[in-house]
Amino acid sequence: MANKWEYYVSTVIADENDRVKTAEKLEAMMKKQGVAGWELVNVVPFGSNSLYAIYKRPLD
């Protein structure tokens, strides 16, 4: 039987001069939006200063 997943996509405004700050923003956003228990699948650049963060968790 194939696993089924629930996905969540969020946008993060990136600081192109400071990757550490961008990573901290991503972590803070995960906690604030209640996705801390989700698995981060991918971070996709969008435009010059934005990222799409894609999360998943199994449907049970």
Rosetta silent file (secondary structure, phi, psi, omega in degrees, C-alpha in Angstrom):
SEQUENCE: MANKWEYYVSTVIADENDRVKTAEKLEAMMKKQGVAGWELVNVVPFGSNSLYAIYKRPLD
SCORE:     score description
SCORE:     0.000 S_00000001
   1 L     0.000  134.139 -179.173    0.000    0.000    0.000 S_00000001
   2 L   -78.412  141.679  175.597    1.340    3.416   -0.949 S_00000001
   3 L   -72.847  144.219  175.066    1.798    6.038    1.719 S_00000001
   4 L  -110.469  140.679 -174.890   -0.371    9.137    1.420 S_00000001
   5 E  -123.731  148.851  170.404    1.028   12.517    2.381 S_00000001
   6 E  -104.191  135.103 -177.762   -0.370   15.901    3.272 S_00000001
   7 E  -115.769  151.238  178.238    1.651   18.826    1.914 S_00000001
   8 E  -138.259  132.236  179.378    1.989   22.422    3.068 S_00000001
   9 E  -121.480  133.076  179.032    3.688   25.233    1.127 S_00000001
  10 E  -132.757  155.781  178.958    4.738   28.527    2.661 S_00000001
  11 E  -105.331  137.402  177.170    6.588   31.577    1.364 S_00000001
  12 E  -123.778  132.638  173.569    9.660   33.024    3.083 S_00000001
  13 E   -83.334  120.959 -174.362   11.207   36.386    2.219 S_00000001
  14 L   -91.400  149.670  171.944   14.933   35.713    1.937 S_00000001
  15 L  -102.243  102.923 -173.032   17.815   37.963    2.901 S_00000001
  16 L   -65.593  -15.580 -180.000   20.198   37.455   -0.004 S_00000001
  17 L   -93.088  -11.009 -174.259   23.124   38.892    1.986 S_00000001
  18 L  -145.451   95.469 -178.514   22.735   36.655    5.044 S_00000001
  19 H   -66.750  -31.086  178.566   21.829   32.977    4.644 S_00000001
  20 H   -63.488  -42.946  179.147   21.905   32.409    8.412 S_00000001
  21 H   -62.473  -39.903  178.284   19.205   35.047    8.874 S_00000001
  22 H   -63.730  -42.776  177.817   17.104   33.370    6.170 S_00000001
  23 H   -63.130  -39.675  177.747   17.479   29.981    7.901 S_00000001
  24 H   -65.500  -39.451  176.584   16.455   31.553   11.225 S_00000001
  25 H   -61.567  -42.057 -179.830   13.394   33.111    9.558 S_00000001
  26 H   -63.011  -44.971  179.166   12.450   29.716    8.139 S_00000001
  27 H   -64.071  -43.853  179.125   12.754   28.039   11.553 S_00000001
  28 H   -63.195  -41.325  179.391   10.759   30.808   13.281 S_00000001
  29 H   -64.292  -39.525  178.877    8.052   30.601   10.630 S_00000001
  30 H   -60.016  -43.938 -179.664    7.822   26.820   11.059 S_00000001
  31 H   -69.572  -42.799 -177.694    7.227   27.217   14.797 S_00000001
  32 H   -64.409  -41.445 -175.712    4.848   30.171   14.432 S_00000001
  33 L   -88.654    3.369  175.231    2.663   28.513   11.804 S_00000001
  34 L    75.853   26.752  178.697    2.516   25.207   13.645 S_00000001
  35 L  -108.349   17.166 -177.375    4.453   23.141   11.128 S_00000001
  36 L   -61.472  -27.165  178.660    7.318   22.268   13.479 S_00000001
  37 L   -85.070   -2.821 -179.249    6.199   18.607   13.446 S_00000001
  38 L   -87.079  158.961  176.251    6.254   18.459    9.657 S_00000001
  39 E   -93.564  126.745  176.306    9.177   17.262    7.534 S_00000001
  40 E   -74.950  118.480 -175.988   10.796   19.934    5.388 S_00000001
  41 E   -91.011  -45.853 -174.943   10.899   18.423    1.888 S_00000001
  42 E  -161.371  154.233  171.989   12.372   21.196   -0.219 S_00000001
  43 E  -123.641  121.082 -173.626   13.082   24.910   -0.377 S_00000001
  44 E  -114.339  125.170  176.455   12.568   26.384   -3.839 S_00000001
  45 E   -64.754  141.821  177.361   13.822   29.842   -4.866 S_00000001
  46 E  -139.935  112.516 -176.813   11.120   32.117   -6.253 S_00000001
  47 L    72.367 -160.829 -175.598   12.115   35.464   -7.696 S_00000001
  48 L   -88.479  -19.520 -175.894   15.075   37.384   -6.345 S_00000001
  49 L  -143.377   27.321  179.288   14.216   37.388   -2.635 S_00000001
  50 E  -131.131  154.546  175.957   11.602   34.717   -1.911 S_00000001
  51 E  -132.583  144.392  167.164   11.596   31.012   -1.150 S_00000001
  52 E   -99.228  124.458  175.367    8.850   28.415   -1.186 S_00000001
  53 E  -102.158  124.613 -176.461    9.231   26.017    1.731 S_00000001
  54 E  -112.868  126.694 -178.105    7.491   22.675    1.103 S_00000001
  55 E  -121.064  158.126  173.595    6.614   20.373    4.021 S_00000001
  56 E  -143.931  157.990  171.032    4.938   16.986    4.272 S_00000001
  57 E  -151.336  151.008 -178.268    3.516   14.665    6.901 S_00000001
  58 E   -70.472  144.167  173.086    1.838   11.283    6.594 S_00000001
  59 L   -83.851  124.366  179.117   -1.944   11.086    6.548 S_00000001
  60 L  -122.077    0.000    0.000   -3.085    8.781    9.324 S_00000001
